[in-house]
Amino acid sequence: MDEDLRNPDADAERINVPAIMPYYWRYRMHLGLNELAAADAFNGRITRLLEETRRTLNK
């Protein structure tokens, strides 16, 4: 969703390789959770999208 965060090698982020076992339904993240949590611009965009569609979590 974000050009600055996605891996330039799209095949490296493939979610599902059905022909090769045991790689069913795996996801390879090239960023750690701390890096994603620190991505303020991306997280702000997701927050705005959630608010605009009224899909925010009840606090």
N, C-alpha and C positions, 0 to 999 in steps of 0.2 A: 504493500500500500504506500510505501514511502521510498522514493528514489534514493534518499540519503542512507536508508537503513537496510535496504534489500541487498542480497548478495549479487554481485555482477554476473555470477555463473548460475543461471536459472536452474540448470540440471542438478546443481549441488543442493538445491532446496526442494527437490522433488518429494512429494508427500507419500506417494504410493508407487511401488514397483511390483505389480501383481505377478509378473513372470518369474521373479526371483525370490525363493524362500530363504530366509525368514524375514524378508523386508516388507511384509505386508503392513500397511498403515503406520509407517514410521515417518517422523519429521525431523529433519536435521536443522537445528538453529545455529547459525554462525555467530549470533550475538548471545551474550549471557543475559540473565534476567536483570542483573544490576545495570547493564548497559541499556536495556529496553526501558527500565524504570527511570533512567536519567534522560531519556529522549523527550525532553519537554515539548518540543514542537509537535512531534508525532502524537504524544499523549494528549496534548491540548486539542489536536484535530479530532481524535477519537472521542474525546469528551464532548466536543461541540456536536459531532454527528449523533451521539447518543442523546444529547439534550434536544436537538432538533427533531428527533424521531420519538421523543418521550420514552426512551428506553433506558432511563437512568435507574440505578439501583436505589431502593428505598433505604434511607439511612436511619 
